[in-house]
Amino acid sequence: MSDTFLLAAALLLLSAGLLVLLLPRMWQRGGAPETNADWLRLRQSELKDETPQLREEAALRLIEDGGVSEPSLARLSVVYSGRGQLLGVLGLSISVWLLYWQLGSWEDVQIAEELGRIEQSEPEEVRALIERIKDRAEARPTNADYALLLGEYYLSGNEPAEALRYYERLIGAGATAPEILGKAAQAEFLASNRVLSRRARAWAEQALAVDPAQAAALATLGMAAFEGADYRQAIVYWQRLRDLEAPGSPGHEMLGQVIERSRRELGEPIEPVIATPGVVVSVSIPERQAPPEDSVIFILARPEGADSGMPIAVVRTTAVEWPMTVRLDDGSSMAGQRLSDFARVSIEVQISENGQPGRDNARLWSALESVPVGGDDPVLVQLAVD
């Protein structure tokens, strides 16, 4: 990005320099200069309807000025100063660069370039970049992009008080996006030791009025209701939030646990979970090929013999230790399908470093073409390098 910018800036300055050098040579008068005789003829034409005395006075004035003879038609020579023009070009370049530097736009270009490769940056480099962004955010308090980036960074880093400062700046500037309002409410709730203020509640409710599925607002109101012993309302918010999570995902399971706890607080009987037929999958990896700890693991079930298309069921998780064991059942089914309706399925396991499913994104993957549904013994999937 910066190379393209520098090239464009150099071309613009070069064009400006050429104009400074060449335009004075192009803009020249095409005829002889104006003389007193020219002005006399013009004045006499204006006075042709006046008395002869006025015309004689104009001619007398010309004689007194010594301009009665016709001037030479030779053009006046143009004198150029090459040194002066070069100094003008140099001054133009320096002034443009100083103006650009003073406005800070060069720093913005550098920050944008660093953000473009942040996924490959070390933690120390990320922290240094955040400090640069903080400085730019203070120098340009109306820059919404910097404020939003810093708010999300500090909220995800468990620094809600710092995050709230930037969300307040965004809302004060007129931001009304549901995501901003929801995260602002969450930041204030967490920064206030899990006490929901009237302002934070108003932000969360305003976010849900525009987007009923705004996750941060649902989580905040659910936590506030639970802290206030309003377990019934907490269940309402958390059920809506759980519907946004994929069945079988860690978020879906966690929300199921807090909903169950709220029901216990209300004294409601907890219905036993009836196990449905499924597949227990045990996953192992080759020695000395362990993927990074933050890699995402996808365990998929498809119709028997299928190696592509929408899965019947899927679990998205991360591994703490190997081998790992995961159960696929109706709770992890997708798009209204039920794993228990199938007698045999294909099982595939993928380990993705970028968090996206698919064999093209997998560091390691493997598949079993025909696995019975309903067995209690785990099926072993040995991962291999793609």
Secondary structure, DSSP 4 states (H G I P E B T S, - for coil): -HHHHHHHHHHHHHHHHHHHHHHHHH---SSPPP-HHHHHHHHHHHTTTS-HHHHHHHHHHHHHTT--SPPP-PPPPP---HHHHHHHHHHHHHHHHHHHHHHTHHHHHHHHHHHHTGGG--HHHHHHHHHHHHHHHHH-TT-HHHHHHHHHHHHHTT-HHHHHHHHHHHHHTT---HHHHHHHHHHHHHHTTS---HHHHHHHHHHHHH-TT-HHHHHHHHHHHHHTT-HHHHHHHHHHHHTTSPTTSHHHHHHHHHHHHHHHHTTPPPPPPPPPP-EEEEEE--TT-PPPTT-EEEEEEEETT--SS--SEEEEE--SSSSEEEEESGGGB-TT--GGG-SEEEEEEEEESSS--SGGGEEEEEEEEEEETT-SSPEEEE-EE-
